[in-house]
Amino acid sequence: MTAPQQKSKELSLDDTPQRDSNLSDSSPTSGTLGSGERPYNQNTDKEKETLEPVNSEKPFSIYTKREKWYMVGMAALAGLFSPLASSVYFPAIPTMADAFGKSIQLINLTVTMYMVFQGISPMLWGGLADRFGRRPIYLLCLSLLLLSCVGLALVPTSAYWLLMVLRCFQAAGSASMIALGAGVISDIATPAERGGFLGLFTLGPMIGPCIGPIIGGLLAGGLGWRSMFWFLTIATGLMLVFMALTFPETLRAIVGDGSKPPQKWNRTPILVLGRKVPKKVAGGDRPALTTPRKSANPLRIFRVFTQPDILLVLICTGVIYSLFYSVTTTTSPLFLSVYPYLTQSTVGLCFIAYGAGGALGSVVMGKLLDYDWRKMEEGLTSGNTPTSNQSEGIENKSEQGAHTTTYHRNPPKGKPTTTKPDKQDLPIEHTRLKRVPILFVMVTGASIGYGWSIQQKAHLAVPLVLQFIGVSPRRFFNAYS
């Protein structure tokens, strides 16, 4: 038996035309075809070795690459509003305390309530989006955010309770944008494509904390605190118009790969995306590759609290998030008190430190995670890295059932391994969390130093540098995700 024939037995391609068993292995070119047998093209050994199966799989989505980038870009802009609506508020806390005749602690309570609804609302909207579609929930959340911003811009200074209520509605409208955007990416992109799309999508949540305090400080210092909410009203209104006119429904349970039209009330007035839908793919009519709809029960999310590993991640994330908000909500009043030469506008510029640190830290952490992942895969290929599966061979079947391949962790000599191990065999948790202890030490040290620098009234550069180093939780989210 020749080497190419032996290799073809090791790698079984289910959808490759198979040779009839009557054909002799020893004389591949001289066998006689019996009745009912299909001709098998026999060329050189090299051609047999690189033989590929007929690709009859349907594309994951009908949208072109450019259309997908547009949709992810729109989702990134929508995701900008969650951190923007929160961070634009921070520099104006002292000004609003004076305007409402309340203490800074009571104004900070509106930030606390914002955080509470920021955490709760995605549980509701996420279940509804999985049931009724991404587009209607996008429009509903943006409408709620728009109305709450109008109310905040007009709220009388004698109605502190109304300020509190409207901040809760503002959080409920803005907080779910990130979860909705992640769902859109999973609807239109394969796992192999999602990395690049997620890179663009995360720009929105990363830019928000950078520009929000700057905008808030400049507007509150120059035009008054109400101008912040008018700015959010205009920006949200524009986003709502663009989403309503051009953003299509993507939930696969409703539109499948995008070729199945949604309900009439859920269609875009202007068909911008998905206009060129191929009628046939691989010789057959395109089916609507739909998936079952999920339940809209908002209590379903609470099941995660019964899983100890997820609960531990949530606790660690909560600690870091609490530290982040304890620093950002007190930055404006503390800096104005300790550094009296600062103004409302210049305090807003001080928030650049933690925003830039968060963006840079996220990029660096992503590079380190990619490096750790490559090193782990190299160790598995060479057989030097322990894994969760200790069997000698692992049989892997692709999602589409296209082919079956056997992976060998310790391949025989002379047989190089070119395939990657199965994901179930990879020590994912160990690889992604190995740098988290270092991050905790760095954040703890920077936080202690930050508190000391404020108490001792050190030079302004000292607390800003420490904010740059250790305040942003974004690098932790990269590791936990």
N, C-alpha and C positions, 0 to 999 in steps of 0.2 A: 504493500500500500504506500502511495506517495505521500510526501509531507503535506501538500495542500489538502489531500483527501482526509488525512488524519486530523488536520485542523478543523475541517468542516464538520467533523463528528463532534468535536468538543463544543463548538458554538452552533447551537440549533436555532435556526431562524424559522419561526412558525409560519410566517407569511411568504417564505421563499418557495418557488416552484420546486418540488422534490423530484428526483430521478426515480424512475420505476425500479423496483427491486430486481426485475429480470435483467437489467443492464449489468454487465460484468464489470467489477471493479478493476480487473486486471487489463481490460481492453476497452477504455472509455470511448474510443472513437469508432470501434467496429461492431458495437452491439446492434442487434436487430430490434426495431421498435415493434411491439405487439399492438394488438387492437386496443383502442381506447387510450393509448399512451400519448402524452404530449411531447413534441420534439424538445430536446434540451440542447441548447446552444453550447457546444464544446469548442473552446478556443485554447489559448495557451494557459499554462499553469498560473501565470500571473493574473490573467483575467478571472480565472476561477477563484483565486485567492481573494480578490477584491470584489467578488460578486455581491451586490447589494439587493435587498428585497424591494419589490415594487412598493412605493410609498402611497398607500391607500388611506392614510390617516387624514382626518379632516383638520384644518387649521383650528387653533384654539379660539381665535376671534376673527371676525370679518374685517376688523379695522386695520388700516395700514399703520406702519410705524409712525408716520407723521401725525396721524389722527390720535394714536395712543399717547404720543408726547403732548399733544394739545390737551387731552383729557387729564393727564397727570399734572400738567401745568395749572389747569383750572382747579384741580383738587388741592394743589399746593397753595394757591392763592386763597382758597377757602380755608385751608388749615392755618393760614396766617392769622386769622381772626381770633382764634382761641387764646394764644399768648398775647396778641396785640391788645385785645379788650381788657386783659388783666394788667399788663405792664404799663399801659398808658396812664393808668390811675395812680401809680406810685408817687411820681414827683409832686402831684397836686394834693397829697394827703394833708399837709399843714394848711394849705389854702382853703380846702374844703372844711377843715375843722373850724377855721375862723368864720367861714361863710355860714355854716349851720349852727354855730355857737356851741359846738360839742368838743369834747376832748379828743386828742389824737387816738386814744385807746378805743373810743366808740367808733371813730371813722375806720380804724383798723378792723373793727368787728364786721364791717361791710365786706372787707377783703376775706375774712374768715368764712362768711356765708357764701361768698362767691366760690371759694375753694370747695365747700361742702357740695354745692350744686354742680360744680365742675366735675366732681367725682361720681355723683349719683346719676346725672342725666344721661351719660353714654350707655348706662345699663338699660334705660328705657328706649332711647333712640336706636341703639344697636339692634335690639330685638325687632323693632318696627321696620328698620331698614332691611333686615333679613327676610321679613315677611312681605312687605309691600313695595320694596324697591328703594334704590339709593336716591333717585332723582326727587321723588316727593318729599322724602325726609330732608334732603338738602334744602329744598325750597321752604319747607316748614321751619327749619332751624334758622335759616337766614331771615325769614319774615319775623320770627320771634325776636331775633337779635336786633333787627331794624326797629321794631316797635319799642323795644326796651330802651334803645339808645335815644329815640325821640323823647320818650318819657323822662329819661335821665337829664336830657338837655333842658327840659321844661319844668323839672321838679321844683316846687317852692322850697326855700331854705327853712321854712317852718315845719316841713313834713319829713323828719328824719326817718320815720318808719317807712315812708314811701321810697326813699332812697334805698333802704335795705331790701325791700321787696323787688324793686326794679333791678337791683344788682343780681338778685337770685335768678330772675328771668333772663338777664343778660348772660349769665353763666350757662343756663340751660340751653340757650340758643347757640352759643359759640363753642362749647366744650366738645361737642360730638363731631366737629369737622374733621379732626384727625382720624378718628375711627372710621368715619365714612370714606375718607380718602384711601385708607388702607384697604377697605373692602372693594373699592373701585379697581385698584391695582390688581387684586386677586381675581377680579372678574374678567379682566381683559388681557392679562399677561400670564404666561407660563412661569413656573418657578425659575427657569433659566433666564428669563427676561426681567424679573422683578427687581434684581439688584440695582440696575441702572435707573429704573423708574423710582425706586425708593430713595435713591440718592437725590433726585430732583424734588421729590415730594417732601422730604425732610427739610428742605431749604426754608419752607414756609414757617414751620415751628421753630427753626433755628434763628431766622431773621427777626421774628416777632419780638423776642426779648431784647434784641439789639436796638431796634428803631422805636419800639413802643415808648420807653421812658424819655427818649429824646424828643419825640413828637409831643408827648404829654407835657414835658417841662417847657418847651418853647410855646405851645399854645396856652397853657395855664399862666405862664409868666407874661405873655404878650396880649392875649385876648380874653383871658379869664377861664375858669375851670369848665364852664359850659361849652366852650369851643371844642374841648376834647370829644365830647359826645356828639356834637354836630359833625365833626370830622369822621367819627365812626359811622354816623348815620349815612353820610354821603358815600363812604367807601362800601358799606354793606349794601346800600341800594344799587350801586353799580354792579357789584358782584351778583346780586339777586337777578338783575336784568340779564346779564350774560349767561348765567346758569339756566334761567328759564327759557331763553331763546335758543341756546345751542347745545346744552349738555344733555346727552341721551341717557336713557335708562340702561344700566349695565348688569343688573342682577341676573345671574345665569338661570335662576329658577323662573324668571319671567321671559327673558329674551334669548336665553341660550347663548350661542356664540355671537349674538347681535343680529342675526338674520331674522329672528322671529319678532314681529312688531308687538310692542306692548299695548296696553289698553289705550283707547283713544284719549282719555284724560291725562295720560302719562307720556304723551308724545311731544316732541319739540315743535314749536310753530315753524321754525326754520330748519330744514334738514341739511345740516352742514356736514355731519359725520356719518359714515356708513352708507354713502350714496351708491358706491360701486360694489354691489354685492354680487359675487360670482354665482351664476345659476347652478353650475355643476362643479364638483370637485372630484378628481380621480374617477371620472366616468359615471358618477351617480349624483342624484339630487342631494343637495345639502340638507341634512336633518337639523332640526332645532335642538342643539345639545343642551337641554335643560337639566337642572338638578332639582331635587325635591325642595320645596319651601320649608324653612325652619319655623318653629313656633315663635309667636310674638310675645310669649310669656316673659316679662321683665325679671321675674324671680329666678329664671334659669341661670343667670350669671352667678348667683350666690352659691352654686355648687362648687365653685372653685375654692371656697373657703374650707371645704372638706378635704382638700389635697394638701398635705403638709409641705411639699416642695414649693408649690405656688404660694402658699400662705407665708412661707419664709421670705420669698422674693418680695411679696407685697409689703411685709413689715420693714424690710431693709429699704425699699423704695420710699415708703412713707416717712422714715426717719430722715432720709436725704431731702425729700420734698419739704418737710417741716423746717429743716435748716435753711433751705433756699428761701422760703417765704418769710422766715423770721429775719433774715438779713435784708431782703429787698423791700419789705414793708417799713423797716425802720431806717433805711438809708437816708431818705429825704429829711425827716425831722432831726436825726442825729447829726448829719452833715451840716445842716443849717445852724444847729446849736453849737457844734464844736468848731466849725469853720465859718465865722460870721461874714466873711468876705464873699461867700457864695450867694448867688441869687436863685430864684426859682428856675430860670432857664439853664444856668450853669450846673445846677444839681442834676438836671435831666441828662446832661452830658456825662456826668459821673457814672451813669448806668452803662456806658459803653464798655467799661472794664469787664463786668461779669457777662455781658452779652457776647463780647468778642472772645472771652475765655471759654464760654460754653460752645461757641461755634468751632473754635480751633481745637478744643478738647474733644469734641465729637469726631472731627476729621482724624485727629491723631489716634483716638481710640479705635476708630474703624480700621485704620491701617494696621494697628497692632493686632487686632482681632483677625484680620486677613492673614497676617504673618504667622500668628499662632496656629491658624487653621492649616496653612500650607505645611508648616513643620510637623503637625500632627499627622497629616496625610502621608508625608514622606516617611515618617516613622512607621506608619502602618504598612507601607509598601515594602520597607526593608525588614519588617517583622520585629521592630524594637520597641513598639509602643503597645502597652496593654490595652485591651478593649473589653467591651461588655460581653462580647460573644467569643467564646474560647474554642469554638469548633474549627476544624482545619479548613473546611470549605463551606462557603455560604452561597446558597442558591438564591438568586435575585430575579424577580419577575417585574418587568416595567409596568407602569400604571395602565398602559393600553394593552398589555399582554402581547406586545409585539415580539419579544424574544426572551429567551432564558439563557443566562450566562452563569457559569460557575467561577467564583473568585477564590483564589488560593492566597492565604496570608503568607505562607512560606512555599513559594512555587519551587518545583524541581529545578535543579541546575540546568542551564541551557534553555530554559523556557521563561523569557522575560515577561513580567506582568505589566500590562499597559492599561488595564481597567482599574477604576477606583472602587474601593470597598463600599459595601452597602451602608446607607445612612444609619440603619439600625445597629451597625457594628462600630460606629464612631463614638468616642468619648466626648460628646458635644458639650455636656455640662462642665466637665473639667476644663475643656479648652476655652470656653467663653468666660468662665468665672475665675480663672487662675490669676488675673490681674486685679480683681476686685479688692482683695485685702490691701494692696498697695494704694488703691484709690481711697479707701477708708482712712488709712494713715495720713495721706496727703490732705484730705478734706478736714480731718480732725485737727491737724496741726495748723492749717490755714485759718480755721474758724477760731481757734484759741488765740492765734496771733492777731486776727482781725479785732476781736473784742478788746485785747490789750492795747492795740494801737489807738482805738477810739477813746478808751478810758484815759490813756496817757497823752492824748491830743498830739499824736505824732504827725509828721508831715503828711499832707493829703495823699501823696504818692504811695505811702505804706499801706493803708487800707485798700486802696484801689488795686495795687499789685496782688494783695492777698485775696481780694474778690476775684480777680482774674484767675488765680490759681485754683481756688477751692470751693467756689460757691455753686456753680452750675451743676445740676443733676443729670445733664444730657449724657455725659460719658457713662454713667451708671445705666441709663436706659439702653444704651447701645449694647452693653454687656448682657443685660437681663433679657433683651428682646429675642 
